[in-house]
Amino acid sequence: MELGLSTHLFVYQPLDEKLLELIRSLGFVKLEIWGMRPHFDYQQPDRVKQLADAAAKLEIEICSVHAPFYTHVSDFKQGQRLSLAAADPEARKAALIHMQKVLDIMDILGAKLLVAHAGDLKDDFSKASLANLSQSLGQLLPLLQKHEVKLALENIATPLSTTNNLIKLIAPFDADWLGICLDIGHAQLNEDVEQAILNSSARIMGVHISDNDGVSDLHYIPGAGIIDWHKVINMLQKVGYDGIINLELRQYEHQPNLLEKISWGMKNRFGLNFCVN
């Protein structure tokens, strides 16, 4: 396993060359891009190419992209979100269009994994929601194969998106193209973390880590919350996961020294006991 970073850490800042230099200075060479505007505008291929070239010069590998679940942060703040499980066919169509736009630029980045939320926080666990989501995945599969990109559905803290439900949902789909992005912080909020790892084990394509208090999705640095990270790492090793573990962190005003802590943490692997690939 190897530690990577999600640019979610800088969610409200445009992703540019200076941010990439900062990320490299923190010790990261594996990256997941938070594919949300205005942080990352996937609708500007020329700008995407400039970022890809800058990352290559810094010897940063862009391994994955988080698909948008809102069109722009201003829309998100007004409660407007994208969902592959939406009841409204036009809303699902909009989500698929934005997924396709991201897929169209992934060749430029060299990324081969697309991470996506299975639904929105308001999507309920019902036969209708599952059918809508399954239909969306069926429409995405040819596009994934065309671009040679894998899709990993991320568990989020809703009944629809537990690891147990997601693994059942994707069971009929080709495991070469569709899997799970296991978010440990999200699992802590509405599942048993060790069971979530076991549930996902056969289809894990990526892992997100962040800490929290068991109540809110805080995206704290590992060790700042209640998650037992030694158990997490031991269980990931037990199920044979040997891919990238992306830190999906968030800067807050009450964490003024977070970047320094991240830099120190990278030198010490955040106290996580695992073998580096």
ZAKE-256773 format. One line per field, with one value per residue (C-alpha): y, x, z; residue number from 1; residue in three letters. Coordinates in pm, whole numbers, plus 50000, padded with zeros to 5 digits. Layout:
N
c2	[Y ...]
c1	[X ...]
c3	[Z ...]
nr	[NUM ...]
rest	[Ala ...]
***
This chain:
277
c2	[50000 50356 50687 50935 51263 51382 51745 51770 51921 52237 52212 52587 52680 52642 52356 52513 52462 52624 52385 52093 52219 52243 51890 51762 51948 51765 51438 51310 51154 50988 51209 51192 51503 51637 51680 51963 52313 52565 52364 52157 52255 51937 52135 52306 52040 52286 52380 52014 51944 52222 52070 51721 51851 52033 51718 51514 51763 51730 51350 51336 51056 51142 50804 50882 51149 51198 51245 51556 51529 51897 52111 52402 52472 52762 52513 52275 52546 52592 52220 52138 51808 51541 51185 50866 50739 51042 50974 51234 51091 51436 51469 51130 51236 51549 51340 51108 51401 51539 51192 51166 51507 51387 51061 51262 51428 51134 51028 51369 51312 50950 50850 50509 50517 50728 50749 50832 50866 50607 50863 51179 51219 51249 50931 50670 50295 50162 49938 50250 50408 50084 50043 50402 50354 50021 50179 50460 50211 50017 50335 50419 50079 50121 50463 50318 50047 50299 50511 50210 50360 50171 50306 50275 50355 50520 50433 50747 50785 50692 50368 50343 50360 50115 49873 49581 49739 49857 49518 49358 49628 49585 49204 49161 49398 49304 49323 49441 49770 49831 49814 49994 50294 50223 50542 50455 50781 50730 50370 50489 50697 50430 50087 49869 49962 49615 49463 49727 49622 49257 49340 49524 49304 49132 49455 49728 49951 50242 50359 50700 50770 51051 51061 51182 51175 50906 51169 51408 51365 51584 51470 51504 51382 51018 51013 51325 51126 50793 50550 50264 50288 49988 49770 49933 49870 49517 49438 49591 49376 49074 49108 49158 49523 49658 49972 50342 50484 50841 51089 51286 51568 51910 52236 52417 52750 52573 52360 52627 52386 52114 52128 52095 51797 51638 51685 51528 51255 51161 51118 50884 50733 50883 50607 50354 50023 49889 49786 50034 49887]
c1	[50000 50104 49975 49828 49643 49304 49303 48984 49224 49213 48848 48780 49100 49155 49393 49699 50072 50151 49916 50081 50421 50284 50145 50484 50658 50433 50578 50303 50369 50026 49723 49346 49192 48875 48685 48455 48434 48581 48856 48909 48737 48714 48544 48870 49091 49375 49394 49373 49670 49871 49802 49892 50223 50299 50228 50455 50741 50697 50693 50338 50121 49753 49601 49233 48966 48665 48363 48151 47842 47768 47817 47975 48037 47790 47519 47624 47581 47225 47152 47176 47358 47415 47301 47317 47023 46796 46426 46402 46533 46655 46853 47016 47093 47267 47480 47578 47668 47910 48057 48117 48284 48529 48590 48674 48972 49106 49332 49499 49564 49668 49427 49264 49022 48708 48554 48184 47919 47649 47381 47302 47241 46869 46843 46655 46715 46439 46386 46336 46667 46855 46694 46783 47142 47173 47039 47294 47577 47461 47481 47826 47984 48043 48199 48431 48541 48590 48821 48976 48885 48756 48469 48470 48147 48214 48023 47873 47683 47338 47135 47157 47535 47651 47918 47679 47424 47682 47847 47509 47431 47752 47756 47604 47858 48202 48451 48720 48537 48323 48421 48421 48610 48605 48583 48685 48558 48215 48204 48270 47952 47698 47865 48109 48442 48596 48279 48274 48625 48520 48205 48406 48714 48664 48588 48801 48959 49051 49050 48987 49095 49010 48915 48602 48412 48165 47892 48002 48203 48490 48773 49028 49386 49426 49463 49253 48930 48808 48893 49124 49370 49577 49268 49188 49533 49546 49209 49305 49616 49411 49182 49482 49442 49773 49666 49673 49529 49424 49401 49080 49132 48981 49135 48956 49031 49078 49356 49615 49910 49744 49988 50283 50113 50052 50417 50528 50272 50399 50750 50612 50327 50090 50188 50012 50194 50196 50449 50505 50495]
c3	[50000 49935 50069 49824 49860 49742 49638 49845 50100 49887 49785 49777 49591 49215 49143 48983 48945 49280 49460 49284 49403 49758 49737 49620 49904 50152 50026 49795 49455 49411 49361 49334 49181 49339 49013 49115 48974 49028 49203 48888 48565 48360 48082 47982 47815 47745 48112 48213 47984 48152 48494 48369 48231 48557 48759 48532 48579 48955 48922 49059 48925 48890 48964 49003 48976 49200 48974 49033 49250 49195 48886 49074 49441 49425 49321 49596 49859 49734 49770 49398 49350 49087 49154 48951 49158 49120 49072 48793 48461 48356 48680 48619 48264 48393 48631 48344 48119 48376 48433 48059 48052 48317 48133 47821 47992 48193 47907 47933 48304 48262 48540 48521 48814 48846 49194 49219 49486 49433 49512 49701 50074 50007 49797 49996 50007 49786 49486 49276 49384 49327 48985 48889 48999 48821 48501 48526 48574 48270 48064 48199 48137 47759 47823 48086 47848 47567 47783 47962 48299 48604 48813 49192 49376 49710 50024 50175 50500 50370 50381 50003 49994 50261 50149 50190 49956 49704 49676 49602 49348 49148 49168 48818 48662 48532 48820 48576 48533 48838 49204 49538 49672 50043 50247 50603 50749 50595 50713 51068 51054 50961 50954 51142 50982 50992 50849 50576 50472 50467 50269 50003 50000 49664 49478 49644 49380 49605 49965 50122 50476 50717 51082 51258 51587 51481 51433 51156 50836 50955 50725 51003 50985 51102 51478 51539 51579 51712 51430 51526 51239 51339 51305 50972 50826 50963 50807 50470 50471 50574 50272 50043 49948 49816 49631 49711 50032 49959 50243 50186 50435 50491 50611 50890 51057 51390 51235 51148 51147 50940 50649 50886 51052 50713 50615 50943 50903 50559 50697 50961 50759 51016 51254 51031 51033 50680 50422 50140 49790]
nr	[1 2 3 4 5 6 7 8 9 10 11 12 13 14 15 16 17 18 19 20 21 22 23 24 25 26 27 28 29 30 31 32 33 34 35 36 37 38 39 40 41 42 43 44 45 46 47 48 49 50 51 52 53 54 55 56 57 58 59 60 61 62 63 64 65 66 67 68 69 70 71 72 73 74 75 76 77 78 79 80 81 82 83 84 85 86 87 88 89 90 91 92 93 94 95 96 97 98 99 100 101 102 103 104 105 106 107 108 109 110 111 112 113 114 115 116 117 118 119 120 121 122 123 124 125 126 127 128 129 130 131 132 133 134 135 136 137 138 139 140 141 142 143 144 145 146 147 148 149 150 151 152 153 154 155 156 157 158 159 160 161 162 163 164 165 166 167 168 169 170 171 172 173 174 175 176 177 178 179 180 181 182 183 184 185 186 187 188 189 190 191 192 193 194 195 196 197 198 199 200 201 202 203 204 205 206 207 208 209 210 211 212 213 214 215 216 217 218 219 220 221 222 223 224 225 226 227 228 229 230 231 232 233 234 235 236 237 238 239 240 241 242 243 244 245 246 247 248 249 250 251 252 253 254 255 256 257 258 259 260 261 262 263 264 265 266 267 268 269 270 271 272 273 274 275 276 277]
rest	[Met Glu Leu Gly Leu Ser Thr His Leu Phe Val Tyr Gln Pro Leu Asp Glu Lys Leu Leu Glu Leu Ile Arg Ser Leu Gly Phe Val Lys Leu Glu Ile Trp Gly Met Arg Pro His Phe Asp Tyr Gln Gln Pro Asp Arg Val Lys Gln Leu Ala Asp Ala Ala Ala Lys Leu Glu Ile Glu Ile Cys Ser Val His Ala Pro Phe Tyr Thr His Val Ser Asp Phe Lys Gln Gly Gln Arg Leu Ser Leu Ala Ala Ala Asp Pro Glu Ala Arg Lys Ala Ala Leu Ile His Met Gln Lys Val Leu Asp Ile Met Asp Ile Leu Gly Ala Lys Leu Leu Val Ala His Ala Gly Asp Leu Lys Asp Asp Phe Ser Lys Ala Ser Leu Ala Asn Leu Ser Gln Ser Leu Gly Gln Leu Leu Pro Leu Leu Gln Lys His Glu Val Lys Leu Ala Leu Glu Asn Ile Ala Thr Pro Leu Ser Thr Thr Asn Asn Leu Ile Lys Leu Ile Ala Pro Phe Asp Ala Asp Trp Leu Gly Ile Cys Leu Asp Ile Gly His Ala Gln Leu Asn Glu Asp Val Glu Gln Ala Ile Leu Asn Ser Ser Ala Arg Ile Met Gly Val His Ile Ser Asp Asn Asp Gly Val Ser Asp Leu His Tyr Ile Pro Gly Ala Gly Ile Ile Asp Trp His Lys Val Ile Asn Met Leu Gln Lys Val Gly Tyr Asp Gly Ile Ile Asn Leu Glu Leu Arg Gln Tyr Glu His Gln Pro Asn Leu Leu Glu Lys Ile Ser Trp Gly Met Lys Asn Arg Phe Gly Leu Asn Phe Cys Val Asn]
***
